[in-house]
Amino acid sequence: MKTQNQQIKAFLTKGKSLTPIDALNKFGCFRLAARISDLRNDGLKIATKNVTIGNKTFASYKIC
């Protein structure tokens, strides 16, 4: 079975963006920011975009 980092990396390398709620639903990942940090430390270039819907703001991550 792949680790969360491997699953998230594979998802992002397909050109898709990922939000914390998507990561929870798809991979059971409660700490997406920590996994993104791990992937960045491994050399992956990931951009962060802040998204606001109503009064809620959250991050969306995508490979640069």
N, C-alpha and C positions, 0 to 999 in steps of 0.2 A: 504494500500500500504506500502511496506517495505521501510525503509530509505536506503540511499546509503550505510551506514555502514553495515546494515543487509544484503543487497544484495552482497556486496563485501566479507563479512565474509562467507556467504553461498557458494560463488563461490570458495574462497580459501580453505575452508574446504573439498572440493571435490578433493583436491590434484592438482588443476590447478594453473598455474602462471598467473600473471596479470601485464600488462604494462599500462602506462598512456593512450596510444591510445586505447587499449582494453577497459579500464574503461570508456573512453569517449563514445565509440561506444556502449558498452553494457548497461551502467548505466547512461549516461549523466553526468559523474563525471569529472569536470575540474581540481579538486585538489586531485588527488589520494594520494599524499604524506601526505596530511592532514588527509585523511580518514585512511590511514595506521597508522599514529600516534595515532589517536583515538583508533583504534583496539589494538594497542600495549599497550596503557594506560589501556585498559580493560583486559589486561593479555594475549592476543594472541601473540604467538611467531612467528614472521614473519621475514624471511631472505630477504635481499636485494642483488640482483646481478646486477652489471652494465653491460649492453650489448652495444657493439659498432658495428654499421653497417655503413660502409663507414666512413664518418666524423661525424656521429651523435652518441651520447651516451645517453642512457636512462636507467632507473631503471626497473627491473623486480622483482616482489614480489611473495613470496611463503611461505606457512606455513612450519616451521622447523620440 
